[in-house]
Amino acid sequence: MAEEKALPFHSFTFTLIADKRPRTAFRMKALEGGMYELHVEKGSASNPTSQFTREVPVDVAQRLKDALQDIGVFGWGESYGDALAPGSRRWSVNTVFKEGVFSVASKGGSDVPAGFDDMLEELYRLDFPRPSESGATGASGEQPQRSFQTPLPTSIGDLAAYASKGDFGNFDPTMLQQRMKDEVSRMGPAERKQLIDMLVQSGMGTREFWEDFFNNL
C-alpha cells in the first residue's frame, strides 16, 4: 500500500488588530479527505463575524507553506515588542505542523520581524482583507505602496468580467499575474480555453502570449 503523503501542516492561524480596527483572523486547517478549510473572520474572538469559509485543496496549503518558509516565518522569534513609535497594532502567528507534537508561534506589536509584509502579501492572495483606506499604513508601520479599492479577482468569473472591460484598475501587475496563475492552475482545459478567449477578445495580448504565460506555471 502506498504511503500516505504528509500534509504541509495541520493548521496556520494569523490574527491582526491594527490602527484601532476590529480584530481580523485568518485560519487554514486540515480536514479529513485531503482538503483544507480556509476561514477569515472579523470582530472579537468571543463574538466574531465570519467573512467566508471555504474548502481548498492541499496544493494551496503546500504553496502557502513553501512561501512562508522562503520568507522565514517559521524561524521568527517567539515575541516582538513595540517600535520606537508605539501604535495599537497587535498580531500573532501560529503554525501547528503536527497536532500535539510540533508547532511554532510568534506574536508582537508595532515591532515586526523581517518578512512580515511579505507574509501579508501571501495572505492577501488568499483573500485576507487588505486595508483599502488611502491613509492607512502598512503592517510594518510604513506607508503601503498601493491601496486596493477593489478586491483582486478570485474566480474565472471575476477575471472574465475585468477582462471584458479591458480595465484592471489599480491592481499590481505582479500580484495579478500570480493570482491568475493560481486560478488557472486549478482549471480544466475547457475553463482555461474560455479564460484565454476572453483575455484575447479584450485586447490584452495575443493568444500565443497567454498560452505561453499560463503554460509556464
BELJOQUI-V969340 format. One record per pair of residues at least 24 apart in sequence whose C-alpha atoms are under 8 Angstrom apart, sorted by the first residue. I is the first residue (numbers start at 1). GAP is how many residues later the second one is. D is the distance in Angstrom with one decimal. If there is no record, write none. Layout:
i = (I | I)
gap = (GAP | GAP)
d = (D | D)
This chain:
i = (7 | 7 | 7 | 8 | 8 | 8 | 8 | 8 | 9 | 9 | 9 | 9 | 9 | 9 | 10 | 10 | 10 | 10 | 10 | 11 | 11 | 11 | 12 | 12 | 12 | 12 | 13 | 13 | 13 | 13 | 14 | 14 | 14 | 14 | 15 | 15 | 15 | 16 | 16 | 16 | 16 | 17 | 17 | 17 | 17 | 18 | 18 | 18 | 18 | 19 | 19 | 19 | 20 | 20 | 26 | 28 | 34 | 36 | 40 | 64 | 67 | 68 | 68 | 71 | 71 | 71 | 72 | 73 | 73 | 73 | 74 | 76 | 76 | 77 | 78 | 78 | 78 | 79 | 79 | 79 | 80 | 80 | 80 | 80 | 80 | 80 | 80 | 81 | 81 | 81 | 81 | 81 | 82 | 82 | 82 | 82 | 83 | 83 | 83 | 86 | 110 | 110 | 110 | 111 | 112 | 116 | 125 | 125 | 125 | 152 | 152 | 153 | 154 | 154 | 155 | 156 | 156 | 156 | 159 | 160 | 160 | 160 | 163 | 163 | 163 | 163 | 164 | 164 | 164 | 164 | 165 | 166 | 166 | 166 | 181 | 181 | 184 | 185)
gap = (27 | 51 | 55 | 50 | 53 | 54 | 57 | 89 | 52 | 56 | 86 | 87 | 88 | 89 | 85 | 86 | 87 | 88 | 89 | 84 | 85 | 86 | 81 | 82 | 83 | 84 | 79 | 80 | 81 | 82 | 77 | 78 | 79 | 80 | 76 | 77 | 78 | 73 | 74 | 75 | 76 | 71 | 72 | 73 | 74 | 70 | 71 | 72 | 121 | 68 | 69 | 70 | 68 | 69 | 102 | 33 | 24 | 25 | 88 | 58 | 55 | 51 | 54 | 44 | 47 | 48 | 43 | 42 | 43 | 46 | 30 | 30 | 37 | 29 | 27 | 28 | 29 | 27 | 28 | 29 | 26 | 27 | 28 | 29 | 31 | 32 | 33 | 27 | 28 | 29 | 30 | 31 | 26 | 27 | 28 | 29 | 26 | 27 | 28 | 24 | 29 | 30 | 31 | 29 | 28 | 24 | 27 | 50 | 54 | 24 | 27 | 26 | 25 | 29 | 28 | 27 | 35 | 39 | 36 | 35 | 38 | 39 | 35 | 36 | 39 | 41 | 34 | 35 | 37 | 38 | 37 | 36 | 37 | 38 | 33 | 36 | 30 | 32)
d = (8.0 | 7.4 | 7.9 | 7.9 | 6.6 | 5.5 | 6.6 | 7.2 | 7.8 | 7.7 | 7.4 | 6.2 | 4.2 | 6.5 | 7.7 | 5.4 | 5.2 | 5.6 | 6.4 | 5.9 | 5.2 | 6.9 | 7.6 | 5.9 | 4.5 | 6.4 | 8.0 | 5.8 | 5.2 | 6.4 | 7.4 | 5.7 | 4.6 | 6.6 | 5.4 | 5.4 | 6.8 | 7.3 | 5.8 | 4.4 | 6.8 | 7.4 | 5.4 | 5.1 | 6.3 | 6.0 | 4.2 | 6.4 | 7.7 | 7.2 | 5.7 | 6.1 | 6.3 | 7.7 | 6.7 | 7.6 | 6.1 | 7.3 | 6.7 | 7.1 | 7.4 | 6.4 | 8.0 | 5.7 | 6.9 | 7.0 | 7.0 | 7.3 | 7.8 | 7.5 | 6.6 | 6.5 | 6.9 | 6.1 | 6.0 | 4.4 | 6.4 | 5.4 | 4.8 | 5.4 | 7.8 | 6.2 | 4.3 | 6.5 | 5.9 | 6.4 | 7.6 | 5.3 | 5.3 | 6.8 | 5.4 | 7.9 | 7.3 | 5.0 | 4.7 | 4.7 | 7.8 | 5.5 | 4.6 | 6.1 | 7.9 | 6.9 | 6.9 | 7.2 | 6.1 | 7.0 | 8.0 | 7.8 | 6.6 | 7.2 | 7.9 | 7.5 | 7.5 | 7.3 | 6.6 | 7.3 | 7.9 | 6.8 | 7.7 | 6.5 | 6.2 | 7.3 | 6.5 | 5.5 | 5.6 | 7.7 | 6.6 | 7.4 | 7.5 | 5.4 | 7.0 | 5.4 | 7.2 | 7.1 | 6.4 | 6.4 | 7.2 | 7.4)
